[in-house]
Each structure stands twice: as C-alpha cells, then as structure tokens.
Amino acid sequence: MITGLILKYLPSIIGVLALIAALAWIYEHIENEGIAKGKAKVQALWDADTKARQQAEITAVAQREKENAATAQAQTETNELLKKEHANEIANLDAKYSASQLRINTAICGKGSAGAAKAPSPSGSNEANPTTRILPEPYNTNIKQLMREADELAASCRSLQGFVKDNGLAP
C-alpha cells in the first residue's frame, strides 16, 4: 500500500521537484544576469566619472600652467626693472663718490697742530671756504669707500624691498 501510494504520486513528486529545480535555476540565472548588468552599469558610471575627472584635471593643470607662465613673465619684467633701477642707483653712486673730496669742519680738526709751521699750502684747505679742510689721504679714500658700501647696501635693501613688494611676497 505504501509502495502503491509512492508509485501513484511519484510522477507528481518528481514533477514538483523538477519545477522547483527549474525555478531555482531560473532565479539564479536571472539574479546572476542582474548582478552582471548591475556591475556593468556601475563600471560604466565609474569609467565615465574617471574620464570626466581626468579631463577636468588636465584642463585645470593647463590653466594653472598658463597662469604660472603669466606670473613668471610679470615677475621677470618686474625683476628686470628692479635690476635696472639698482644699476642706475649704483651708477649714481659712482658719480657721487668719484668726483668729490671729503671736507671736514675746522672746528673738528683745528687750523693746524700746535707749533706747526704755517707754510702757505692750498692742498689742505680751500681758500674760498676757510671753515673746512680737505680730508687727507688715505682717510679720504677709506671713508668714501665705507660711505659707498653703506649706500650700496641701502640700495640693495631698497631693491630687495621692491622685489618682495612687487612680487606679492609681503602684504
């Protein structure tokens, strides 16, 4: 009797099991296909985003290079102008210190030392301005050199200040 029942319902049981297996296979196939399509869609979006980002980066880099080139050109022009101004200032120093003789007030050095002979000599004083005396060598040269170095240093500092200011390195 049990065997008869089994034999009677066996084809139905096999049919139901086959139907369940077929549905499971279909479900798995649809799910795998959906996952594959989803992966492909996500990958396509990722690739499009990556390409757009790379293009934006290339454009930004090109724009920045143009800006850097313009800034470099402006700085070069500014620096050349500063160099010319500095060279002119140094040239003016050449003219200032090459022709002049340093003079000091006679109140500082007096008219002469006590007991010195008073021979007439135009080398130590200027008869047109008897209150000053020409500073003797090597003092004249040494002091003028120190004055020139101080003026050159001041000119260099002015050039550096101009460089810092004109290139936007200071407020």
C-alpha positions in Angstrom: 0.0 0.0 0.0 2.7 2.5 0.8 4.5 1.4 -2.3 1.4 1.8 -4.3 0.9 5.3 -2.9 4.5 6.2 -3.7 4.2 4.9 -7.2 1.0 6.7 -7.7 2.4 10.1 -6.5 6.0 9.7 -7.6 5.5 11.3 -11.0 3.8 14.3 -9.3 6.6 14.5 -6.7 9.2 14.3 -9.5 7.3 16.9 -11.5 7.1 19.3 -8.4 10.8 18.7 -7.7 11.7 19.4 -11.3 9.6 22.5 -11.3 11.3 23.7 -8.1 14.7 23.0 -9.6 13.8 24.8 -12.8 12.5 27.8 -10.8 15.7 27.8 -8.7 17.8 27.7 -11.9 15.8 30.5 -13.5 16.0 32.6 -10.3 19.8 32.1 -10.1 20.2 32.8 -13.8 18.1 36.0 -13.5 19.9 37.0 -10.3 23.4 36.4 -11.9 22.3 38.3 -15.0 21.0 41.2 -12.9 24.3 41.3 -10.9 26.3 41.2 -14.1 24.2 44.0 -15.6 24.4 46.0 -12.4 28.2 45.5 -12.3 28.4 46.7 -15.9 26.3 49.7 -15.2 28.3 50.7 -12.2 31.6 50.1 -14.0 30.3 52.3 -16.9 29.4 55.1 -14.5 32.8 54.7 -12.7 34.6 54.9 -16.0 32.7 57.9 -17.2 33.3 59.7 -13.9 37.0 58.8 -14.0 37.3 60.1 -17.6 35.5 63.3 -16.7 37.7 63.8 -13.6 40.9 63.2 -15.6 39.8 65.7 -18.3 38.9 68.3 -15.6 42.4 67.7 -14.1 44.1 68.1 -17.4 42.2 71.3 -18.1 42.9 72.7 -14.6 46.6 71.8 -15.0 46.8 73.5 -18.4 45.0 76.6 -16.9 47.4 76.7 -14.0 50.4 76.4 -16.3 49.1 79.4 -18.3 48.7 81.4 -15.0 52.1 80.4 -13.8 53.7 81.4 -17.1 51.9 84.8 -16.9 53.0 85.2 -13.3 56.6 84.3 -14.2 56.6 86.7 -17.1 55.3 89.5 -14.9 57.9 88.7 -12.2 60.7 88.6 -14.8 59.6 92.1 -16.1 59.4 93.4 -12.5 62.8 91.9 -11.6 64.4 93.4 -14.7 63.0 96.8 -13.8 64.3 96.5 -10.3 67.7 95.4 -11.6 67.8 98.5 -13.9 66.8 100.8 -11.0 69.5 99.2 -8.8 72.2 99.6 -11.6 71.2 103.2 -12.1 71.4 103.9 -8.3 74.9 102.3 -8.2 76.0 104.3 -11.3 74.8 107.5 -9.5 77.0 106.4 -6.5 79.9 106.0 -8.9 79.5 109.6 -10.0 78.8 110.8 -6.4 82.0 109.3 -4.9 84.4 109.6 -7.8 84.5 113.4 -8.1 84.1 114.5 -4.5 86.7 115.3 -1.9 85.6 114.9 1.7 85.8 118.0 3.7 85.7 118.4 7.5 85.0 121.4 9.6 88.0 123.2 11.0 86.3 123.2 14.4 86.8 119.4 14.4 90.4 119.3 13.4 91.5 122.8 14.0 93.7 125.0 11.8 96.8 123.0 12.5 98.7 121.4 15.2 100.4 123.5 17.9 103.8 124.6 16.9 103.5 123.5 13.3 105.0 125.7 10.6 102.4 127.7 8.8 103.6 127.4 5.2 101.1 128.5 2.6 99.6 125.4 1.1 96.4 125.1 -0.9 96.3 121.3 -0.5 94.9 121.2 3.0 92.2 123.9 2.7 90.1 125.7 0.3 90.7 129.4 0.4 87.1 130.0 -0.8 85.8 128.2 2.2 88.3 128.6 5.1 86.0 126.9 7.6 86.6 123.4 6.1 89.6 121.4 5.2 90.0 118.6 2.7 90.4 115.2 4.4 93.9 113.9 3.6 94.6 110.5 2.0 94.2 107.6 2.8 91.4 108.8 5.1 89.5 110.4 2.3 89.6 107.2 0.2 88.8 104.9 3.1 85.9 106.9 4.5 84.5 107.4 1.0 84.7 103.6 0.5 82.8 103.0 3.7 80.2 105.6 2.7 79.8 104.0 -0.7 79.5 100.5 0.8 76.7 101.8 3.1 75.0 103.4 0.2 75.3 100.2 -1.9 73.8 98.2 1.0 71.0 100.7 1.3 70.4 100.5 -2.5 70.4 96.7 -2.3 67.9 96.7 0.6 65.6 99.0 -1.4 65.8 96.6 -4.3 65.0 93.7 -2.1 62.1 95.5 -0.6 60.9 96.3 -4.1 61.2 92.7 -5.1 59.3 91.5 -2.0 56.5 94.1 -2.5 56.2 93.8 -6.3 56.1 90.0 -6.3 53.4 89.9 -3.7 55.6 88.2 -1.0 54.5 90.7 1.7 51.3 92.5 2.5 
